[in-house]
Amino acid sequence: MSSTDPFTRVYAALWDVLEKHKGFTDLVKIGNRIKHTDDGFGLRPEKENIMDADLPEVNLIPVNSQILLFATSSSTQAVQEFELRITSGDQRVDRLHFPLKWQVMIALSKCAKLNLPFVKKLTIDSFTETTDDPEVNRGIKGWSARIVIGVEMWFGHTVLQGTDTRILEEI
């Protein structure tokens, strides 16, 4: 990974955790994993015309952050939230919706700190499920989900001032 900014590293680490879990990759084809970075395969934006082969689709996007520059006298806390949007394309909960939900939970439970020294906690903050979410479903009938994943990070002030970059370097 070439980026030293922690937000890009966390985003890549979340995808890495999901893609290293066979249960997830068995359900979601590589072309249906919508990434907003160049991972060597090129940017894969949401598809405009969705076919059956394009489902389920999983899209990971940053949605909110809270940054406390002076959380303590010597450190900064940043909490970045990501929304994992899942479009199943199936109206049966037992076909893709619940199995994919379960596989995401298993994958995330395997790596509580994403193997990054500045990550202190990984949480699933909310999990919204519906068949009536036009933004996620985009005209496709079936179950969809919005999983909000919170990533809590801590940095010493010396990291932000550029005098200590060790925590951002590769491990």
Secondary structure as UniProt FT lines:
FT   HELIX           6..19
FT   HELIX           22..27
FT   HELIX           30..32
FT   STRAND          33..34
FT   HELIX           52..54
FT   STRAND          57..68
FT   TURN            69..70
FT   STRAND          75..87
FT   HELIX           93..97
FT   HELIX           98..109
FT   TURN            112..115
FT   TURN            117..118
FT   STRAND          119..130
FT   HELIX           134..137
FT   TURN            138..139
FT   STRAND          144..156
FT   HELIX           157..160
FT   TURN            161..162
FT   HELIX           166..168
//
